[in-house]
Amino acid sequence: MSRFRLPLQLSLFDALLEPAEKPTAAPTPLSQAPAQPPRPPAPEHPRLTTLAPHAPGTVDHRHPQADREILLGESLVAYQLKRARRKSVGFVVSADGLVVTAPRWVGQSEIDKLLREKSAWLLRKLAEQQERRKRLESSRIEWRDGATLPFLGEPLRLVLNASGASAHLQSIPDAPAGEPRQALHLALPLSAEPQQIRDVVQSWLQRQAKQVFEARCQHFTMALGVTMKRLSLSSAQTRWGSATADGAIRLNWRLIHFGLPVIDYVVAHELAHLREMNHSPAFWEVVRSVVPDFATARESLAKDVLPPLG
């Protein structure tokens, strides 16, 4: 019997710490509040701190629920402040912006001081999120004839043809460099509504995902000497995959947008849990034994932007 109690399920993000769309957090230690007697709550400050006029070239980072703001360098950062039972001030940078969570006994001046101390890190993360939002918007799919979307790491063109057969792939001969080399032909009229086109394409992508994932799982179960009892697709927003101790594997169908090296990493990662239900050095050696360059694939999962399906 193992000396350790192991979790029944592990997510790929237990290892990554950040999914493509997961916030970045940086806790900042503070001295603990005295136990006796408790300090009274810090007085409430105006919802938005009044600042001097912005310097030329100021870049704003504004959270939708911002109730505080501070000037960090030349950037005005409007953030949401939450009070909670905790011993330190925490910073979370997500697609929405900055959220600061602080104990009730920490005053606003102390929070401002910590924000300035962490300003380089905060501004870098906010800029990364801002750039990611721009890339996300530029990747948005227009559901129409001639639109493109990523499939197995390559651009795929959509072709609407009401008189054609059901959804099927065709190669595009003599495609110029940088242009899609494959087209997905859909049995839809040119007047089809965007939602109808999206639904047909999504259904096709999910069928392709199941076929590809089954083939890769079969390959890696043999390579790792493990037994997978069940494979299912997920539509999770923050997980690429998960594994349970009874041999059930779940893989996010949107992995089909990535190239095979990335898919192989996620498949191998989850199947490796059937030998090591943890993220210990021994687990990573199991992954490395079948995917030696897994770090590159993991970086792609963290940085690459998938097009919104809406």
N, C-alpha and C positions, 0 to 999 in steps of 0.2 A: 504493500500500500504506500502511496506517495506520502511524503512528509508534509506536503503543502495542500491546502484546500484551493482548488482551481475554479475559476469562474466557468459557468456553463456556457457562456457566449462571449466572444471577443469581436470587436469591430475593428476594421482596418484603421479607423481614426484613433483607436487607442494607441497606435504606433505613430501615426503621422502628427498628431497634436493639432493639425489644422487641415481641414478639408478645403477644396477649391473655394467653398463659400463660408468658412468658419472664422469667427473673430479672433484677434490676437490680444492676449492679456499680459499685463506686466504688473504683478503685485509689488508694492513698495513697502518694506517693513517700517513700522513705527513702534515707538515704545508703548507698552500696554498701559491701559488706563488703570489708575490705582483702584484696588478692590474696595477699600474703605477709607473715607466715605466716597461714593461715586461723584464724579464731576458733573455739574449740570450741563444739559445740552447746549451746544454752541448757539448763539443767537442767529436767527434767520437773517440772511442778507437779501438785498433786492434780487429779484429773479435774474436780472442781467446786470453784471457789474459795469458801471460806467467807465469807459476808457477814453483816452485821448483820441483825436482824429487819426484815422488810419494813415500809416506811412504810404508813400507812393509804391505801387507794385504789391500791395498787401494781397495775400491769397487767403480766402475764407474757407474754413472747414466747419460746416454747420450741421449739427445733428438735428433731425426733425423735431425732437422733443427737448431741444436745448433750453436750459434755464440759467446758465452761467456762461460767461465768456472771458477769455483772457488773451492778451497779446503775447505770442511767443515769437521772438525775433520780429519778422515782418509779416507774420501770419496771424490773423485773428481766428481763434478757435472757439467756437460756441459749442458747449458740451452739455450733456445731461448729468446732473448730480443726483445720486441716490444715497440715502442714508440706510445703513443696515447694521445688524449685530455682527461685527467682525473686529479683528484686532489690527488691521492694516488698511491702507488706502489701496484700492485696485484700479487699474486702468484697462479698459477693453476698447480696442479699435476694431470696428466692423465696417461693413459697407455703408451703414448709416452715419458713422462718425465716431466720436469719442464719448464713452460713458465712464464716469468716475463714481466708484462706490466707496463710501467712507463711513467710519463709525460716527455716531452722533456726537462723541466728545471731541472730535477733531474740528478745529475752527477753520473758517474759510482761508485765513492767511496761511495756515499750515498747508492746506490743499494747494493754494497758489504756489507756494514755495516748492512743493514736490513736483508740480507740473512744470515749473521752470527748470528744475534739475533734470527732468526727463524729457525736456523739450526736443532734443535732437532725435531721440527714439520715437517720440510721438509724431513729430512732423514727418519723419521718414515713413512711418506706417500709414499715416493719413494720406500722404502722397501716393503710396502704393495702392491704397484702396481707391483713391480718386482715379488713378490710371486704369485700375481694373474695371471700374464702372464704365469708363470710356470704351475700353475694349469690349466689354459686354454689350454695350449698346451698338457698337459697330458690327458685332457679330450677329445681331438679331436677324432672324430669317424672315424674308418676305415670301409668304406662302402663295406663290404664283408660278406660272410657266417660266422656266429659265433660272429660277432661284437656285442657290447652292447651299450645301450643308456638309459638315465633315462626316465621313464614313470610313472607319478603319484607318484613320489618319490621313485620308485623302479627300479633296473636295469632290462632291457628287452633285451633278446637275439634275434638276427636276424637269421632266418633259411631260406635258399634258396632251393626251391623245384619246379622245372619246371612243374612237373606233378601234383602238388597240386592245391587246390582251391585258390581263390583270397585272399588277405591279411586277416589273421585272427589270433586271439590269442589262445594259448594252454598253459595249465599249465605244468610245468616240475615236475613230481612226484619225491619225495625223493631228491630234490636239496640240495646239501651240504650247510652248513651255509655260508653266504656271497656270494653265487652264485645266479644268476637270477632264480626266481621261475616261470617266464612266458617267453614264446617265441612267437615272431611274425613270422608266416610262410608266406613267399612271393612266389607267383607263378612266380619265376624267375630262370633261369639256373645258375649254379655255375659260369659260364663264364660271367655273366652280368657285365656291366661296372659300376664303382662306382657311376657315376652321375645318371644312371638309377635306381640303388638301392636307392640312396638318394631321388630321386623324388617320388618314390613309397611310401617310408616310410614317407616322409613329407606330402604327400597327405593323408595317413592314419591317421597320427597324427592330422592333421587339422580337419578331420571328427570326431575323438574322442573328440577333444577340443570343437567343437560346441555342441556335445551331452552333455558333462559334464557341460559346462558353462550354457547351457539352463536349465538343471536340478537344478543347484545351484542357478541360478537367480530366478527360480520359487520359490524355498525354501525361499530365503531371501526377495523377494518382499512381500510374505505373512507375514513373520516375522516383516518386517518394515512397512507394510501398505502403500507401494508405488506402482506405476504403471510404468512398463517399456514398452515403445512403440516399441523399436527395439533393437536387439542385433546383432552385427557384429564382425568379427575377424579382428585383425590388425597384421601387421608385423613390427611395429615400433621398432626402435633401442634403444630408450631411454624412452619409456613409457610402463608400464604394463597395463594401462587402462585409460579410460576417460569417462566423462559423460556430457551430455548437458541438459539444462533446459527443453527441450521438451521431455525428457524421453528416449533418445538414449544412449545406452551403447556400448562402444568398449572395447574389451579385447584382449590382445596379445595372439595369439594362443600358443606361446611357454611356457605359464604358465602350459601347460599340462605336462611338465617335472617335475613340483613340486608336492608335496603331497597335499591332499585335504585341510589341514589346511591353506596352503598358498593360494590356489585358493579361498577358502572361504573368506579369508581376503580381497583379491583384489575385489572380487564380492561385498562383503558387503560394502567396501570402496566406490565403484562407485555408488551403489544403495543408500547409505546414502546421497549422494549429491542430490538426488531427494527430500530429506527433508531439507537439509542444503547445499546450493550451496556455500560453503566456507570451510575453515579449522579452524573454531572457536572451542573453548572448547565444545560448544553444538554439533558440528559435531562429534567430537571424542567420545562424550558420546553416540551418536547414533550408531557409529561403535561398541563401547564397549558393548552395550546392546545385540548384537547378536554374537559378537566375543570377549569374555572377554580377551583372551590372544593374542590380535592382535599384541602386541609388538614383540613377538617371531617370528611370521610370517613375519613381516616387516624386522626384522634383517636377516632372511633367504634370502629375496629378495635382500638385500644390499650386502650380503657376498657370497652366493652360486654362483658357476660358472656354466653356461650352456655350453655344448659342442658346438663348432663352427659347422655350418651345411655345410660349404664349403668343 
